[in-house]
Amino acid sequence: MRNHRTVLFAVAVLLAFCSSSFAQCSSATVRGTWAYQALGTVMMSVPGSAAPMAVPFAGLGIMKIDYQGRYTVQATMSAGGQVQDVADSGSMQVNSDCTATDTYTYGPALGTDRLIILDNGNEMRSMPTQAPIGPMAGIAYYRRLAWGDAQCTTDMVRGAYAGWRQGTVMMPVSGQSQPVSLPFSALVTFTVQPGGNGTAASTASMGGSIVNFEFSKASIQVNPDCTAILNWSAGSKQFPGQTFTGTLKYIVLNYGNELMGLDTSSSGGASIVIENDKRVSMMPLASGQ
């Protein structure tokens, strides 16, 4: 009888342990300040076209969520190269299995998303299920900035970084009234000195054509809310005599060890491109390393 009771006790303990190890999420799991980055395609009505057209979009923003799942968003969106700042608010319903849905308003229109919560509430992914601007396919990637309000300084972003860029560029073509949409990817390395000035280099693929860029000037300014603006100028041996300029918007994560970015302007053509970077070293790397 004693052995039987011992076995029953052991089984009860095991079941209790297993049940406690299952995912348990609530609105409290996601409260705080988040950075997010999105990339995808939206079907939009375009002047001159009878049917909706597939338009590339990208976005970058900060979301603040309270204990009840209510949130506000401040973001920058690029759709077909048209860039604008947007703000919306909504509420998130979190399920115990760490899935979630949200509902928000964008002007007079209603939007909904489906989400999954990862890494004990430090990451999320979302997919639009109803988009105010048109049917949309894409994924948004969320990272926690802070459990409360985010706090950053320009001195956080210094040292050597490496990263990747991905999206679409709308390039003007001689003899065509509309720019041509080209898939874009790039690898980039850059160094930021204390104070925010730096240089960079990248190898890019624009529709399969490989182009190398040297960024002679880059300057980043970080805001207290962990958003940042980087202005740059660059040249390329493939385009002798030309100087390209542009602006990136960033969100600074993990005390400057990671950056999420979005192109907001480029003299080389409309750019619907996101960027992700990680710090390689707190000090600049020697050439060739």
C-alpha positions as CSV (number, residue, x, y, z in Angstrom):
1,M,0.0,0.0,0.0
2,R,2.9,2.3,0.8
3,N,4.5,1.8,-2.6
4,H,1.1,2.4,-4.3
5,R,0.7,5.7,-2.4
6,T,4.3,6.7,-3.4
7,V,3.6,6.0,-7.0
8,L,0.4,8.1,-6.9
9,F,2.2,11.0,-5.3
10,A,5.0,10.8,-7.9
11,V,2.5,10.9,-10.7
12,A,0.6,13.8,-9.2
13,V,3.9,15.8,-8.9
14,L,4.8,15.0,-12.4
15,L,1.5,16.1,-13.8
16,A,1.7,19.3,-11.8
17,F,5.2,20.0,-13.2
18,C,4.1,19.3,-16.8
19,S,1.0,21.5,-16.6
20,S,3.1,24.4,-15.2
21,S,5.6,24.0,-18.0
22,F,2.9,24.7,-20.7
23,A,2.9,28.1,-22.2
24,Q,0.9,30.6,-20.2
25,C,0.4,34.1,-21.6
26,S,-1.8,37.0,-20.7
27,S,-2.0,40.7,-21.4
28,A,0.6,41.2,-18.7
29,T,3.1,39.2,-20.8
30,V,3.1,41.7,-23.6
31,R,2.8,45.0,-21.7
32,G,5.7,47.5,-22.2
33,T,7.3,49.2,-25.2
34,W,8.0,47.3,-28.4
35,A,9.9,48.0,-31.7
36,Y,8.5,46.5,-34.8
37,Q,9.4,46.1,-38.5
38,A,7.2,44.9,-41.3
39,L,7.7,43.9,-44.9
40,G,5.2,42.6,-47.5
41,T,2.8,43.4,-50.3
42,V,-0.6,45.1,-50.3
43,M,-3.2,45.1,-53.1
44,M,-4.0,48.7,-53.8
45,S,-6.0,50.7,-56.3
46,V,-3.5,52.5,-58.5
47,P,-4.3,55.4,-60.9
48,G,-4.4,54.1,-64.5
49,S,-5.2,50.5,-63.5
50,A,-8.6,49.0,-63.6
51,A,-7.7,46.3,-61.1
52,P,-5.8,46.5,-57.8
53,M,-2.1,46.1,-58.1
54,A,0.5,44.4,-55.9
55,V,2.4,47.2,-54.2
56,P,5.5,46.5,-51.9
57,F,5.3,48.0,-48.4
58,A,7.6,48.2,-45.4
59,G,7.2,49.7,-42.0
60,L,9.0,50.6,-38.7
61,G,7.4,51.7,-35.5
62,I,7.1,51.7,-31.7
63,M,4.1,50.2,-29.9
64,K,3.2,50.8,-26.2
65,I,1.0,48.2,-24.6
66,D,-0.7,48.6,-21.1
67,Y,-1.7,45.8,-18.7
68,Q,-5.2,45.6,-20.2
69,G,-3.8,45.0,-23.8
70,R,-4.6,48.5,-25.0
71,Y,-1.9,50.0,-27.2
72,T,-0.8,53.0,-29.2
73,V,1.5,52.9,-32.3
74,Q,3.8,55.6,-33.8
75,A,5.2,54.3,-37.1
76,T,6.6,55.2,-40.5
77,M,5.2,53.3,-43.5
78,S,6.5,53.1,-47.1
79,A,4.1,51.8,-49.7
80,G,5.3,51.8,-53.3
81,G,7.9,54.3,-52.1
82,Q,5.4,56.8,-50.7
83,V,6.6,57.4,-47.1
84,Q,4.4,58.8,-44.4
85,D,4.2,58.8,-40.6
86,V,1.2,57.1,-39.1
87,A,-0.4,56.7,-35.7
88,D,-3.1,54.3,-34.6
89,S,-4.5,52.7,-31.4
90,G,-6.2,49.5,-30.6
91,S,-6.5,46.5,-28.2
92,M,-4.9,43.1,-28.1
93,Q,-6.6,39.9,-26.9
94,V,-3.9,37.5,-25.6
95,N,-4.7,33.8,-25.3
96,S,-3.2,31.5,-22.7
97,D,-1.5,29.4,-25.5
98,C,0.5,32.6,-26.4
99,T,-1.5,33.4,-29.6
100,A,-3.2,36.7,-29.8
101,T,-5.4,38.9,-32.0
102,D,-5.6,42.6,-32.2
103,T,-8.0,45.2,-33.5
104,Y,-7.1,48.8,-34.3
105,T,-8.4,51.9,-36.1
106,Y,-6.6,53.7,-38.8
107,G,-8.6,56.8,-39.5
108,P,-12.2,55.6,-40.1
109,A,-11.1,52.1,-41.1
110,L,-10.7,49.0,-39.0
111,G,-7.8,46.6,-39.1
112,T,-7.0,43.2,-37.5
113,D,-3.9,41.0,-37.0
114,R,-3.1,37.6,-35.7
115,L,0.0,37.2,-33.5
116,I,2.2,34.7,-31.8
117,I,4.2,35.5,-28.7
118,L,7.7,34.1,-28.3
119,D,10.6,34.0,-25.9
120,N,8.6,34.5,-22.7
121,G,7.1,37.7,-24.1
122,N,10.2,39.3,-25.5
123,E,9.4,38.7,-29.2
124,M,6.2,38.6,-31.3
125,R,5.3,38.0,-34.9
126,S,2.1,39.2,-36.5
127,M,0.2,38.7,-39.8
128,P,-2.5,41.1,-41.1
129,T,-5.9,39.5,-41.4
130,Q,-7.8,42.7,-42.4
131,A,-5.8,45.8,-43.5
132,P,-7.4,49.2,-43.9
133,I,-5.5,50.1,-47.1
134,G,-6.3,46.8,-48.9
135,P,-5.7,43.1,-48.9
136,M,-2.2,42.5,-47.5
137,A,0.3,39.7,-47.2
138,G,3.3,40.3,-44.9
139,I,4.9,39.6,-41.5
140,A,5.8,42.1,-38.8
141,Y,8.6,41.2,-36.4
142,Y,8.4,42.7,-32.8
143,R,11.1,43.0,-30.3
144,R,10.7,44.3,-26.7
145,L,12.4,47.6,-26.1
146,A,11.5,47.8,-22.4
147,W,9.0,46.7,-19.8
148,G,8.3,50.4,-19.2
149,D,9.4,53.4,-21.3
150,A,12.5,53.0,-23.5
151,Q,15.5,55.2,-22.8
152,C,18.4,55.6,-25.3
153,T,21.3,58.0,-26.1
154,T,23.5,58.6,-29.2
155,D,26.5,57.2,-27.3
156,M,24.8,53.7,-27.3
157,V,25.4,53.5,-31.1
158,R,29.1,53.2,-31.7
159,G,31.7,50.7,-32.9
160,A,31.6,48.3,-35.8
161,Y,28.3,46.9,-37.2
162,A,27.3,44.4,-39.9
163,G,23.9,43.7,-41.3
164,W,21.6,43.0,-44.2
165,R,19.0,45.0,-46.2
166,Q,16.0,43.6,-48.1
167,G,13.1,44.8,-50.1
168,T,12.2,46.5,-53.3
169,V,13.6,49.6,-55.2
170,M,11.5,51.5,-57.8
171,M,14.0,52.5,-60.5
172,P,13.3,55.1,-63.2
173,V,13.9,53.7,-66.7
174,S,14.5,55.8,-69.8
175,G,11.5,55.6,-72.2
176,Q,9.0,54.4,-69.5
177,S,6.5,56.6,-67.8
178,Q,6.5,54.4,-64.6
179,P,9.5,53.2,-62.6
180,V,10.4,49.5,-62.7
181,S,10.1,47.5,-59.5
182,L,13.3,45.5,-58.7
183,P,13.9,43.1,-55.9
184,F,16.7,44.3,-53.7
185,S,19.1,42.8,-51.2
186,A,22.4,43.9,-49.7
187,L,25.0,43.1,-47.1
188,V,26.4,46.2,-45.2
189,T,29.2,47.0,-42.8
190,F,29.7,50.3,-41.1
191,T,31.5,52.0,-38.3
192,V,30.1,54.7,-36.0
193,Q,32.5,56.9,-34.0
194,P,31.5,58.4,-30.6
195,G,29.2,61.3,-31.4
196,G,27.4,59.5,-34.3
197,N,29.6,60.1,-37.4
198,G,30.8,57.1,-39.4
199,T,31.5,55.4,-42.8
200,A,30.0,52.3,-44.4
201,A,30.3,49.9,-47.4
202,S,27.8,47.6,-49.0
203,T,27.4,45.0,-51.8
204,A,23.9,45.2,-53.2
205,S,21.8,43.2,-55.7
206,M,19.3,45.2,-57.6
207,G,17.3,42.7,-59.7
208,G,20.4,40.5,-59.8
209,S,22.8,43.3,-60.9
210,I,25.6,43.5,-58.3
211,V,26.6,47.0,-57.2
212,N,29.2,48.0,-54.6
213,F,28.7,51.2,-52.7
214,E,31.1,53.3,-50.5
215,F,29.4,55.5,-47.9
216,S,31.8,58.4,-47.3
217,K,29.6,60.1,-44.9
218,A,27.1,58.7,-42.4
219,S,25.7,60.5,-39.3
220,I,23.3,59.1,-36.8
221,Q,21.3,60.9,-34.2
222,V,19.5,58.9,-31.5
223,N,16.4,60.2,-29.7
224,P,15.5,59.4,-26.1
225,D,12.7,57.1,-27.2
226,C,15.2,54.9,-29.0
227,T,14.2,56.0,-32.5
228,A,17.1,57.4,-34.6
229,I,17.8,59.1,-37.9
230,L,20.8,58.3,-40.1
231,N,21.7,60.6,-43.1
232,W,24.2,59.2,-45.6
233,S,26.0,60.0,-48.9
234,A,27.6,57.3,-51.1
235,G,29.3,56.6,-54.4
236,S,29.9,53.6,-56.6
237,K,32.5,52.7,-59.2
238,Q,29.7,51.4,-61.3
239,F,28.2,54.9,-61.4
240,P,31.3,57.2,-61.7
241,G,30.8,60.8,-60.9
242,Q,27.4,60.3,-59.2
243,T,26.8,60.9,-55.5
244,F,23.8,59.2,-53.9
245,T,22.2,60.5,-50.7
246,G,19.5,59.2,-48.4
247,T,18.0,58.8,-45.0
248,L,17.3,55.8,-42.8
249,K,15.1,55.6,-39.7
250,Y,16.3,53.3,-37.0
251,I,15.1,51.9,-33.7
252,V,17.9,51.1,-31.3
253,L,17.7,47.8,-29.4
254,N,19.6,46.0,-26.7
255,Y,21.7,49.0,-25.6
256,G,22.9,49.6,-29.1
257,N,23.9,46.1,-29.9
258,E,21.1,45.8,-32.6
259,L,19.4,48.2,-35.0
260,M,16.1,47.9,-36.9
261,G,16.0,50.2,-39.9
262,L,13.7,51.5,-42.7
263,D,14.7,53.5,-45.8
264,T,12.8,56.8,-45.8
265,S,14.4,58.6,-48.7
266,S,17.0,57.8,-51.4
267,S,18.2,59.9,-54.4
268,G,18.7,56.7,-56.4
269,G,15.0,55.9,-56.6
270,A,12.1,55.0,-54.3
271,S,13.2,52.4,-51.8
272,I,10.9,50.1,-49.9
273,V,13.7,48.5,-47.9
274,I,14.2,47.3,-44.3
275,E,17.6,46.9,-42.6
276,N,18.8,44.9,-39.6
277,D,22.2,45.3,-38.0
278,K,24.2,43.8,-35.2
279,R,27.2,45.2,-33.4
280,V,30.4,43.3,-34.2
281,S,32.7,45.2,-31.9
282,M,32.6,48.3,-29.6
283,M,35.8,49.4,-31.5
284,P,36.3,49.9,-35.3
285,L,37.6,46.9,-37.1
286,A,40.8,47.1,-39.2
287,S,40.4,46.9,-43.0
288,G,39.9,43.3,-44.1
289,Q,38.6,42.0,-40.8
